[in-house]
Amino acid sequence: MYIWLLNFRNPGEHVVLPEIISKEPLGPAVRQGDDQWFDIVSWTAYALINAEEFGITQANVDDMKNSPNPDIKRFLGSEAGTRIGTDLGLTNDWAYYVIKGVGNYGEVFERNLGQGSPLKIKRGLNALWNKGGIQYAPPIR
């Protein structure tokens, strides 16, 4: 997106304009014909968004595995009968390992594009739907 700014000799001499000129729904892309990989990539993106909505972070994901909330337990694969992981060809605690490895969507955004990055881009429309943005994902059941 704006990564090219970081390659300038003097990136601080450049600015990302604040106007929103596009809002087409961009997302992960994979090569055509690998449906299993497409499903894994898509559901991983959904898991990052769902984790943020649940309040699950890289720092608290271990504690959240013991949550009394059955939706969170199912999401992290700590409830018996969960199948989404095996349906994807993964273990049922795959979302746990994703969040443990990189955090939730907000954490990934802030680290790579947001205030924790050299780009300092505001979340804006990339915020969750319940925080003024347009990010939402189907539930993982």
matplotlib code that plots the C-alpha trace (Angstrom):
import matplotlib.pyplot as plt

x = [0.0, 2.3, 5.4, 7.1, 7.4, 9.9, 12.2, 12.7, 16.1, 14.4, 11.0, 10.4, 10.3, 7.1, 3.6, 0.6, -2.4, -5.3, -8.0, -9.7, -9.7, -10.7, -12.4, -12.6, -12.5, -9.0, -7.9, -5.5, -4.9, -3.6, -3.0, -6.0, -6.7, -5.5, -8.8, -7.5, -4.8, -7.4, -9.6, -6.8, -5.7, -9.3, -10.2, -6.9, -7.8, -11.2, -9.6, -7.5, -10.6, -12.6, -9.8, -9.8, -13.5, -13.3, -10.5, -8.0, -4.4, -1.0, -0.4, -3.6, -4.3, -3.0, -5.4, -8.3, -8.0, -9.6, -12.4, -15.8, -17.2, -18.0, -17.5, -14.0, -13.2, -14.5, -12.5, -9.3, -9.9, -10.1, -13.7, -14.4, -16.4, -14.7, -14.1, -13.2, -9.5, -9.8, -12.1, -9.3, -6.7, -5.2, -5.4, -8.4, -6.3, -5.0, -6.5, -4.7, -1.3, -2.1, -2.9, 0.0, 2.3, 1.2, -1.6, -5.1, -5.9, -5.5, -2.1, -0.9, -2.3, -0.7, 2.7, 2.9, 0.9, -0.3, 1.1, 3.8, 5.1, 7.1, 4.0, 1.8, -1.4, -4.7, -7.0, -10.0, -12.1, -9.8, -11.2, -13.7, -17.4, -18.3, -15.5, -16.4, -14.7, -15.9, -13.9, -16.0, -15.7, -18.0, -18.0, -15.8, -18.0]
y = [0.0, 2.8, 0.6, 2.3, 5.5, 3.6, 3.1, 6.8, 8.2, 10.7, 9.2, 12.0, 14.5, 12.8, 12.7, 10.4, 12.6, 12.4, 12.2, 8.8, 8.3, 4.6, 2.1, -1.0, -4.2, -5.4, -8.6, -11.4, -13.1, -16.5, -18.3, -19.7, -23.4, -23.9, -23.9, -25.2, -22.5, -19.9, -21.1, -21.0, -17.5, -16.2, -17.7, -16.5, -13.0, -13.5, -14.9, -11.8, -9.6, -11.9, -11.9, -8.1, -8.1, -10.7, -8.6, -11.4, -10.1, -11.7, -10.9, -12.4, -15.3, -17.9, -16.7, -16.4, -20.2, -20.6, -18.1, -19.1, -17.7, -20.7, -18.6, -17.7, -21.3, -22.6, -19.9, -20.8, -24.6, -25.3, -26.6, -30.2, -30.6, -27.7, -28.6, -25.5, -26.3, -29.9, -28.7, -26.4, -29.2, -27.7, -28.4, -27.1, -24.6, -23.0, -19.5, -19.6, -20.1, -17.3, -14.8, -16.1, -15.5, -12.1, -10.7, -9.6, -7.5, -4.2, -5.2, -6.2, -3.0, -0.8, -2.5, -2.5, 0.6, 2.4, 4.4, 1.8, 1.9, 4.5, 5.2, 6.3, 5.8, 6.2, 3.2, 5.1, 2.7, -0.1, 0.0, -2.6, -2.0, -1.3, 1.4, 3.5, 1.4, -1.2, -4.3, -7.3, -11.0, -14.1, -15.9, -19.0, -21.9]
z = [0.0, 1.2, 1.7, -1.3, 0.9, 3.0, 0.0, -0.6, 0.2, 2.6, 3.5, 6.0, 3.1, 1.8, 3.0, 2.5, 1.6, 4.0, 1.4, 0.8, -2.9, -3.0, -0.8, -2.9, -0.8, -1.2, 0.5, 0.4, -3.0, -3.8, -7.1, -8.8, -8.4, -4.9, -3.1, 0.2, 0.4, -0.5, 2.3, 4.8, 3.8, 3.9, 7.3, 8.7, 7.7, 9.3, 12.4, 12.8, 12.7, 15.0, 17.5, 17.7, 18.1, 20.9, 22.6, 22.1, 21.7, 21.3, 25.0, 26.4, 24.0, 26.5, 29.2, 26.7, 26.0, 29.5, 28.9, 30.0, 26.7, 24.5, 21.3, 22.4, 23.4, 20.1, 18.2, 20.0, 19.5, 23.2, 23.1, 22.1, 18.9, 17.0, 13.4, 11.5, 11.8, 10.6, 7.8, 6.6, 6.9, 10.1, 13.8, 15.6, 17.6, 14.4, 15.2, 18.6, 16.9, 14.4, 17.2, 19.3, 16.4, 15.1, 17.2, 16.1, 13.1, 15.0, 16.3, 12.8, 11.3, 14.0, 13.8, 10.0, 8.8, 11.9, 14.8, 15.6, 12.1, 10.2, 8.1, 11.0, 9.1, 11.1, 11.1, 9.6, 7.6, 8.6, 12.1, 13.2, 12.2, 15.8, 16.1, 13.0, 10.4, 7.9, 9.0, 9.9, 9.4, 9.4, 12.7, 13.0, 14.0]

ax = plt.figure().add_subplot(projection="3d")
ax.plot(x, y, z, "-o")
ax.set_aspect("equal")
plt.show()
